[in-house]
Amino acid sequence: MTTSEQVLDSPEGWVAAHIRRYVETGGAEGHEWRPGVFTLLLTTRGRRSGKLRRTALIYGRDGDAYLVVASQGGAPQHPAWYLNLLADPEAQVQVGPDTFPVRARTATAEEKPRMWRTMTAAWPAYDEYQTKTDREIPVVVLERV
């Protein structure tokens, strides 16, 4: 990913506004989205468009890795950012003021229960989201490269 490419922010209005504040303030505004709930910005390459796409996601930590959940609020389909990572796992993350490349992977069946607990501790609604859909909501592991 080159920093000179245009990045398209989430088409969801409130998410785009959150991203804009996060970027403009170097994470001073937006990193802590709600008290005790932290977000990162994930930039993926569109699997069909080839364009860079950015969204804001609640994250947790597992050692040095960052964890995010492809919940889409319990929608029946995976979020576009997750499908983009399946097509191209190389991405970029901004956590607070720090921006760095990552490689994404879906948590294994063995890892997921532990990582799911980490993420529901950060955002308990993930358990509710899982009850709304027949798909298994993935936990995504983002590892620095």
DRENDO-1510 file (C-alpha; in Angstrom, 1 decimal, always signed):
<recs>
REC; n; res; u; v; w
REC; 1; MET; +0.0; +0.0; +0.0 .
REC; 2; THR; +1.3; +3.4; -0.9 .
REC; 3; THR; +0.5; +6.4; +1.1 .
REC; 4; SER; +0.0; +8.5; -2.0 .
REC; 5; GLU; -3.0; +6.5; -3.1 .
REC; 6; GLN; -6.4; +8.0; -2.3 .
REC; 7; VAL; -8.2; +6.2; +0.5 .
REC; 8; LEU; -12.0; +5.9; +0.5 .
REC; 9; ASP; -13.6; +6.0; +3.9 .
REC; 10; SER; -16.6; +4.0; +5.0 .
REC; 11; PRO; -19.8; +4.9; +3.2 .
REC; 12; GLU; -21.5; +4.9; +6.6 .
REC; 13; GLY; -21.8; +8.6; +7.6 .
REC; 14; TRP; -21.1; +8.3; +11.3 .
REC; 15; VAL; -18.2; +6.0; +10.7 .
REC; 16; ALA; -16.7; +8.3; +8.0 .
REC; 17; ALA; -17.0; +11.2; +10.5 .
REC; 18; HIS; -15.3; +9.1; +13.2 .
REC; 19; ILE; -12.5; +8.2; +10.8 .
REC; 20; ARG; -12.0; +11.9; +9.8 .
REC; 21; ARG; -11.7; +13.0; +13.4 .
REC; 22; TYR; -9.3; +10.1; +14.1 .
REC; 23; VAL; -7.0; +11.0; +11.1 .
REC; 24; GLU; -7.1; +14.7; +11.6 .
REC; 25; THR; -6.1; +14.5; +15.3 .
REC; 26; GLY; -3.6; +11.6; +14.9 .
REC; 27; GLY; -5.9; +9.4; +17.0 .
REC; 28; ALA; -6.2; +11.9; +19.9 .
REC; 29; GLU; -10.0; +11.9; +19.1 .
REC; 30; GLY; -11.5; +8.6; +18.2 .
REC; 31; HIS; -9.0; +6.1; +19.5 .
REC; 32; GLU; -11.1; +5.9; +22.6 .
REC; 33; TRP; -14.5; +5.8; +21.0 .
REC; 34; ARG; -16.5; +5.3; +24.2 .
REC; 35; PRO; -15.1; +5.1; +27.7 .
REC; 36; GLY; -12.9; +2.0; +27.8 .
REC; 37; VAL; -13.7; +1.1; +24.1 .
REC; 38; PHE; -10.8; +1.6; +21.7 .
REC; 39; THR; -10.8; +1.7; +18.0 .
REC; 40; LEU; -8.3; +1.3; +15.2 .
REC; 41; LEU; -8.5; +2.3; +11.6 .
REC; 42; LEU; -8.1; -0.6; +9.1 .
REC; 43; THR; -7.2; +0.1; +5.5 .
REC; 44; THR; -7.8; -2.8; +3.0 .
REC; 45; ARG; -7.6; -3.1; -0.7 .
REC; 46; GLY; -11.0; -3.6; -2.4 .
REC; 47; ARG; -11.2; -7.1; -3.8 .
REC; 48; ARG; -13.1; -5.8; -6.9 .
REC; 49; SER; -12.2; -2.1; -7.2 .
REC; 50; GLY; -8.6; -2.4; -6.2 .
REC; 51; LYS; -9.0; +0.9; -4.3 .
REC; 52; LEU; -8.0; +1.4; -0.7 .
REC; 53; ARG; -10.9; +1.3; +1.8 .
REC; 54; ARG; -10.7; +2.4; +5.4 .
REC; 55; THR; -13.0; +1.7; +8.3 .
REC; 56; ALA; -12.9; +2.1; +12.1 .
REC; 57; LEU; -13.2; -1.1; +14.3 .
REC; 58; ILE; -13.2; -1.9; +17.9 .
REC; 59; TYR; -10.1; -3.8; +18.8 .
REC; 60; GLY; -8.6; -5.9; +21.5 .
REC; 61; ARG; -5.1; -7.3; +22.0 .
REC; 62; ASP; -3.7; -10.8; +22.0 .
REC; 63; GLY; +0.0; -10.4; +22.8 .
REC; 64; ASP; +1.5; -8.2; +20.1 .
REC; 65; ALA; -1.5; -8.9; +17.7 .
REC; 66; TYR; -4.6; -6.8; +17.3 .
REC; 67; LEU; -8.0; -8.4; +17.2 .
REC; 68; VAL; -11.1; -7.2; +15.4 .
REC; 69; VAL; -14.5; -8.9; +14.9 .
REC; 70; ALA; -16.2; -9.2; +11.5 .
REC; 71; SER; -19.7; -8.9; +13.0 .
REC; 72; GLN; -21.4; -6.2; +10.9 .
REC; 73; GLY; -23.9; -6.0; +13.8 .
REC; 74; GLY; -25.0; -9.6; +13.2 .
REC; 75; ALA; -25.9; -9.1; +9.5 .
REC; 76; PRO; -26.3; -12.3; +7.5 .
REC; 77; GLN; -23.2; -11.5; +5.3 .
REC; 78; HIS; -19.6; -10.8; +6.2 .
REC; 79; PRO; -18.5; -7.1; +6.1 .
REC; 80; ALA; -16.8; -5.9; +3.0 .
REC; 81; TRP; -13.5; -5.3; +4.8 .
REC; 82; TYR; -13.4; -8.9; +5.9 .
REC; 83; LEU; -14.0; -10.1; +2.3 .
REC; 84; ASN; -11.2; -7.7; +1.2 .
REC; 85; LEU; -8.8; -9.3; +3.7 .
REC; 86; LEU; -9.6; -12.8; +2.5 .
REC; 87; ALA; -8.7; -11.7; -1.0 .
REC; 88; ASP; -5.6; -9.7; +0.1 .
REC; 89; PRO; -4.5; -10.1; +3.8 .
REC; 90; GLU; -1.9; -7.3; +3.5 .
REC; 91; ALA; -3.4; -4.2; +5.2 .
REC; 92; GLN; -2.6; -1.1; +7.1 .
REC; 93; VAL; -3.7; -0.1; +10.6 .
REC; 94; GLN; -3.7; +3.1; +12.6 .
REC; 95; VAL; -3.8; +2.8; +16.3 .
REC; 96; GLY; -3.8; +6.2; +18.0 .
REC; 97; PRO; -0.9; +8.1; +16.3 .
REC; 98; ASP; +0.9; +5.0; +15.0 .
REC; 99; THR; +0.4; +3.6; +11.5 .
REC; 100; PHE; +1.9; +0.3; +10.4 .
REC; 101; PRO; +1.4; -2.6; +8.0 .
REC; 102; VAL; -0.2; -5.8; +9.1 .
REC; 103; ARG; -1.0; -9.2; +7.7 .
REC; 104; ALA; -4.5; -10.4; +8.6 .
REC; 105; ARG; -5.7; -13.9; +9.3 .
REC; 106; THR; -8.9; -15.5; +10.7 .
REC; 107; ALA; -8.5; -16.9; +14.2 .
REC; 108; THR; -8.3; -20.7; +14.1 .
REC; 109; ALA; -11.0; -22.8; +15.8 .
REC; 110; GLU; -8.6; -23.4; +18.7 .
REC; 111; GLU; -7.8; -19.7; +19.2 .
REC; 112; LYS; -11.3; -18.3; +18.6 .
REC; 113; PRO; -12.9; -19.0; +22.0 .
REC; 114; ARG; -10.1; -17.2; +23.9 .
REC; 115; MET; -10.1; -14.3; +21.5 .
REC; 116; TRP; -13.9; -14.1; +21.4 .
REC; 117; ARG; -13.8; -13.7; +25.2 .
REC; 118; THR; -11.2; -10.9; +24.8 .
REC; 119; MET; -13.5; -9.1; +22.3 .
REC; 120; THR; -16.7; -9.6; +24.2 .
REC; 121; ALA; -15.0; -8.1; +27.3 .
REC; 122; ALA; -14.3; -5.0; +25.1 .
REC; 123; TRP; -17.8; -5.0; +23.5 .
REC; 124; PRO; -20.3; -7.3; +25.0 .
REC; 125; ALA; -22.8; -6.8; +22.2 .
REC; 126; TYR; -20.8; -9.2; +20.0 .
REC; 127; ASP; -22.5; -12.1; +21.8 .
REC; 128; GLU; -25.9; -10.6; +20.8 .
REC; 129; TYR; -24.8; -10.1; +17.2 .
REC; 130; GLN; -23.8; -13.8; +17.0 .
REC; 131; THR; -27.4; -14.7; +18.0 .
REC; 132; LYS; -28.8; -12.6; +15.1 .
REC; 133; THR; -27.0; -14.5; +12.3 .
REC; 134; ASP; -26.5; -18.1; +11.2 .
REC; 135; ARG; -23.0; -17.3; +10.0 .
REC; 136; GLU; -20.1; -17.8; +12.4 .
REC; 137; ILE; -18.7; -14.3; +13.1 .
REC; 138; PRO; -15.0; -14.4; +12.6 .
REC; 139; VAL; -12.3; -12.9; +14.9 .
REC; 140; VAL; -9.5; -11.5; +12.7 .
REC; 141; VAL; -5.9; -11.4; +13.9 .
REC; 142; LEU; -3.9; -8.5; +12.7 .
REC; 143; GLU; -0.1; -9.0; +13.0 .
REC; 144; ARG; +2.6; -6.4; +12.3 .
REC; 145; VAL; +4.8; -7.2; +9.4 .
</recs>
